Amino acid sequence: MAADARLSGELNLAAMPRLLAQADALVAGGQLDLGAVTRVDSAGAALLLELSRRARARGIPLKISGANAQVRSLIEFFSLQEVLALS
């Protein structure tokens, strides 16, 4: 199994092109570590949804760990708890 993918910094519109280009590699291991992510905006939430969608399409249940309070709050605000598997 591939190592956990670790994201850092802000997950925002500016980060989207770079992270989407890496999407398949990011979901390959089934684990996404957000421990070093400082902030997520709505574009970042959309990115997390896209990563989850790509993982599911490959038969990989994506687990997300290390989400800080801001990230968890945003996910709850958009009612994405059932779609994004936070641990």
N, C-alpha and C positions, 0 to 999 in steps of 0.2 A: 504494500500500500504506500502511496506517496505521502510525503510529509504534509503536515498541516500548512495551509496557506495563511500567512500573517499579513494583514493590512495595517497601514499606519497613516497618521496624519488625518486630513479631512477627506471624507467621502462626499464630494460635491460635484457640481457640473464641470468644473475644471479638470477633475480627476477621471471623469467618465471615459474619455477616449482611450487613455492609457490602460485603465482597468478592464474595459470591454475587450481590448486587444488581447488581454491575458486571461480572459474569462474561462476558457476551457482548462487551462493549467490551474487556475485558482480552485476549481471545483473537483479536480481529479481525485484528490485524497478524501473527499467527503467531509473535511473539517475546515472551517474558516474562523480564524482567530482575529477578533477585533480589539484585542487588549491594548494595542497601541494607537487605536483610532481616537482622535480627539473630538471630532464632531461629525455628524451626519445631517445633511439637509434632505429635502424631498428628492433631489436627483440621486443622492446616495441611497435612499430607501428604494428607489426604482432600480438602482444597480443591484442591491441585495436581492430584490425580487427576480431580476434577470439571471443572476447567478443561481438562485434556487431553481428557476425554470430550466436552465441548462443542465443542472445536475440531475433533476428529475427525468429529463429527456434521455439522459445517459444511464438511467436506472440507479443513480447514486443519491441516497438520502443525505442532503447537506445539513450538517450540524454547525451552528454558529456559537462560538464561545467568546468570553471576554468583553461582552458589550457593556459599556458604562451606562450610567443612569440616563444621560441625554439620549443615547441610542435606544435604550429600552423605552423611554418615554415617547420617542418619535414612532417607534414600532407600534406601541399601544395606541397612540393618537390616530394612526391610520388603520387600526384594527388588523394588524398583520401578524399577530401572535400565532395564529393557527397555520399560517403559510410559512413563516420563518421560524425554524426550530432553534430557539435560543436555549443555551444550557448555562 
